[in-house]
Amino acid sequence: MCVTAVESRPVGIVGASQSPSRRPFGARAKAFVALTKPRIIELLLITTVPVMFLAQQGVPDLGLVVLTCLGGYLSAGGANALNMYIDRDIDALMDRTSQRPLVTGMVSPRECLAFGITLAVVSTLLFGLTVNWLSAWLALGALLFYVVVYTMILKRRTSQNIVWGGIAGCMPVLIGWSAVTDSVSWAPVVLFLVMFFWTPPHYWPLSMKVRDDYARVGVPMLPVVASNKVVAKQIVLYSWVMVVVSLLLTPLGYTGWFYTSVALVAGGWWLWEAHALQSRAKSEATGGKLKEMRLFHWSITYVSLLFVAVAVDPFLR
């Protein structure tokens, strides 16, 4: 499916007659921070730091952790700013994105573009000069994949957009490992795959909740082009693969009983919620009765618990 860009509604909900540069400094500063999508970056850092503990098999150098987190924030923030620049037309038409800085006029498109490119350059140099160049190239690759492959190519053309576009969100585990070892091993690859199979069943419940938003702007998220039954079935399939993959770290010798226990309990609860959502979808529940956001919220708790276990496990072996 090929979807063309839509016409944006007028920008400037909060004072279009006033130049963005003339608005209060505090509000402008908050707007530029909002361009980086800090809440999403929190989740990326949750998957970065624990892997550094696993790679070190103990406590990694604190300065290295700070630099890796800072570089990761700037890189992901640059990618998110460029994503908002490209998607400003559809953001203006979607309820969930109607207050983003480009839509309200708090930041101009030119400022957003310059901001995103600056963060991309600074983050790459920061990684390369203070961490290592392998981490720098991995971070830059994630940024380019998110901006070019996901935002510009996949998002408006295929219902599999979030499946393949989610690869960018898997990269922090490789970056965290490479920051400590200046190499890549099977452990971060396994965790990369966990995040790859986690992303669709994490995001599709939210897409089910806001499918009207995506339908309005012609973005073919899976819940827009498929029934709840089909989406729920896909969620269950991806969930099972994710849980199975998460258990591979122990037989490969990277983790012990603690991580395995957490992965089994948290994964078991995830599968319970996924199958419950499928059951409600099969019974043709709609609206509040579908309770799709239960799995969305649990997915964030799950990944937090799993990666905390990744960090703690080396101290218990």
Secondary structure by P-SEA (a helix, b strand, c coil): ccccccccccccccccccccccccaaaaaaaaaaaaaaaaaaaaaaacaaaaaaaacccccaaaaaaaaaaaaaaaaaaaaaaaaaaaaaaaacccccccccccccccaaaaaaaaaaaaaaaaaaaaacccaaaaaaaaaaaaaaccccccccccccccccccccccccaaaaaaaaaacccccaaaaaaaaaaaaaaaaacaaaaaaaaaaaaaaccccccccccaaaaaaaaaaaaaaaaaaaacccccccccaaaaaaaaaaaaaaaaaaaaaaaaaaacccccccccaaaaaaaaaaaaaaaaaaaaccccc
